[in-house]
Amino acid sequence: MPQMTLDDLRRLLIECAGETDDDSLSGDILDTDFTSLGYDSLAMLETAARITADYGVPVPDDRIPQLTTPRAVLDLVNAAASPSS
């Protein structure tokens, strides 16, 4: 399974929020809280559903509040997508 990149996550966030202006997502946002980026819990639920659909990585609803930054999302998805050693 392919690794999710920050650019992949940016694309998903823009699609899930229904916005075309991605200025808030430019630059180094890995450790920026989603609330500071303008993403609420509904946008994060939609993003989690898309991650499950696109990457095959289930994101339980009770885990979403813990995914507060892009880095946390990428770590979750890429850890699940990595083959076990």
N, C-alpha and C positions, 0 to 999 in steps of 0.2 A: 504494500500500500504506500502511496506517495506521501512524503512529509508535507505538512502544511507550512507555508511560509508566511511572513508578515504581510506580504502583498496579497496572498490568497485570503487571509483574514480581513484585510482592508476591503477587498472586493465584496466579501460576504456581508460585512457590517454595512456597507453602503447599500447593497441590495436589500438587506433585511430591514433597514431603517426607512427605505423608500426615498432616500435622498440622493441627489446627483452631485452635490457639493461636498467634496472630500477634503477640503482645506483643514478641517479639524483632525484629520487622520494622517496628515503629511508629517514628515520628519520622524524623529525617534520617539515613538509612542509606546514602546514595549512595556514600560513601567508606569504609564499614566492610567489612572482609574477611568473606567468606562463612564462613570457619572461626569467626570471632568470633560470627557469627550462628547458628552451630550447623549449618551445611550442609557435608556431606562430599562427596567426589568422586562418589559414586553419585547423590546428589541433584542435583548439577550436571550429570551425564550425562543424567539424566531431564529436567532443565530445558532442556538444549540440544536434546534430541529434540522437546520440546514447542514450542520456539521455531521449529524447522524446520517442524513440522507446522502450527502456528497462523499463523506469519508468513512462511513460505516462505524463511526465511534459514538456509542451511546453517551449522552450527557444527561444524567438524571436531574430532574427538576430541583431536588434538594442540594445538588452540587453547584448549581448556577450562581447562587449568592457568593460562593467562595471564589468564583472566577472573576476577579475584580479588575484584572489588567489583561492586555493582549498577551503578555508573556505567560500568564497562568493558563490561558486558553491554548496557546501553542504547546506548552509543556504537556497538558492533558492529552491533546490530540496526537502529538508526535510520540508520546510514551506508549499510547495505545496502538499506534500504527507501526511501531518498531517490532520486528520479529523477536521472539524470546530467544535468549541465548541458552 
